[in-house]
Every structure is written in structure tokens, then in C-alpha cells.
């Protein structure tokens, strides 16, 4: 009996403990945030020239801070400057041709054409008279038939020359045809476009920083021949820093794009403010770089946490702890709708 009584006491005690623990769990407040581990990412840009050539100077060393618009490197500009000179000469020539066609014939040219017409008219008159005189003389055998035929040929030649001179005068008086003007304008437009292209190529011989940042690497050195689009340096941008974390499925309904977040690093006591910028719509397995043991084999959704005010304490690939508040988005109009071009630039 004592054993039975003792067993009943134990069972009642266990049931009471289970009941109160269950009741306590039901009455416990819901958590207001989720905690994750992740790694920092900095936006990087591979810098290259839009033209090829010989690298002549590189003015910035690795690790140097640069500002937007700073000159970083330059190609030998002499060949490109020669192309600009050739294109400018072609443009000037095409412009002169168009102006000549638009202005039409000069007064001296018109006077010369009129004088030539009068000359051929006079020659034709004399040749016609000579034919008439020889025709009468031929009846009396005063001239030979060959002389008569020569006078006819001379008259025909002057008739032809007079007709051509009159056509030339008519063209000068009428001016340039519309088709010729259109062709000259098109030639000038093509020459101006060629000049603009050459000038842009000359400007592209200088490599400038697209934004504030730190020069990570110098891939090429002065004296090297670089091709169009070949990477010569890598720049880390200081104004775009984010952390990648991997959300478990149970948090998808409680974390919204734009939710506030706090980011902490091992190297600093500062708490960085941030927000959820992007949540992937596709599930994936937790990467091996995430050290949280209970999440290593679960399906997760990658999220990007944008740091609002980054500083030099945030380094590429550094591990971070992130606290994400549950609730609705705050200021989500400035957030991302896709992973964006930052990943492609890397």
C-alpha cells in the first residue's frame, strides 16, 4: 500500500508540474524579434576602360580612399587624339561642301558660263554662214565637195557645244538640286557623329572613380596593353553595405520587407541600424558558412539586411549577428524589389 500511495503521489506531482508548465507556456508573451547569424557584403565594381590601349599611368595605390570623379588611371592618349584630329578635318571638309552647294554658283562662274554661250553662238553663226556660202559655190564648182562637207561638220560641232554650254548655264542659274543637298547634309551628319565618337573615346582614355570607395586591387600596371572592357582595378564602394542572413520558414509570415533590424559585429560594440531590403522567393539549403547548428540542414530563404549608416568597421565577409523585428515594413518605398545589379557588378 505504501508503494502504491507513493506512486500516486509521484504521478500527481508530475501531472501538476506538466499542467503548470503548459499553462505558463500558454501565458508566455510572444517574441517580438528574430535572431540570425550572417555575413557582411560590400558592393564592388570591376573598373575597365571603354577603349583599348597602352596603360600609361596609375595614380592610386591599393587600399587608398577615393572620391567620386577622382582620376585613377589613364591610357596613352596620342593615338586617340590623332583620331580626333582626322575626324575633325573630315567634318570641316563635309561642312565646306554643304556650304558651297547651299550658296550656289558665284557671280564670276555665272558670267563665265554666259560668255561661253555667247562665244558658241557666234561660232555657230559663222559656221552656218560658211555652210550657206559653200553651198552656192558648190553649184558653180568653185569649192570642192569635201570643203562643203567640212563646213557642215564644223557647224554641227558648234551646235553641240552651244547646247552643252546652255545646259551648264541653266544648271548654275537653277542652283543645287535637293537630292545633292540632302546627300551633303547626310555626309556632314556622319562626319559629326564620327568626330563625337572619337572625342568620347579620347575621354574614355581616363579612368575615374564612379563613387566613393576604397581601391581593393590593381589588376594591370603601367606599360601593359589592356583590351576594351578588361578589368584593371576593383573598387569597394563605401555607401552600400548589407548583411546576408537566412530566414527559416516559420519567420516568413512575421518578417516583412522593410522591417527594422540591428546588426552587431564581433569587432565593435556599436549597434548598426538597418532594414530588410530583400527576401528571396526561393528556398535553399543553409550554406555551410552559417554556423548556427540547428539551421544547417533546414530549408531557408536568403534575406538582405541593408545597413543604414555603414562605417569603416564593417568589412567584407565579416560575421555578424542580426536582430530583426517582427511587424510591418517601415519606409519600404526605398527598398529593393529584386537582388539588383549589385550582385552582377561583383
Buried (B, 14 or more C-beta within 10 A) or exposed (E): EEEEEEEEEEEEEEEEEEEEEEEEEEEEEEEEBBEBBBBBBBBBBBBBBEBBBBBBEBEBEEEEEBEEEBEBBBBBBEBBBEBBEEBBEBBEEBBEBBEEBEEEBEEEEBEBBBEBBEBBBEBBEEBBEBBEBBEEBBEEEEBEEEBBEBBBEBBEBBBEBBEEBBEBBEEBEEBBEEEEBEBBBEBBEEBBEBBEEBBEBBEBBBBBBBBBBBBBBBBBEEEEEBEEEBBBBBBBBBEBBBBBBBBBEEBBEBBBBBBBBBBBBEEEEEEBEBBBBBBBEEEEEBEEEBEBEEBEEEEBBBBBBBBEEBEEEBEEEBBBBBBBBBBEBEEBEEBBEEEBEBEEBE
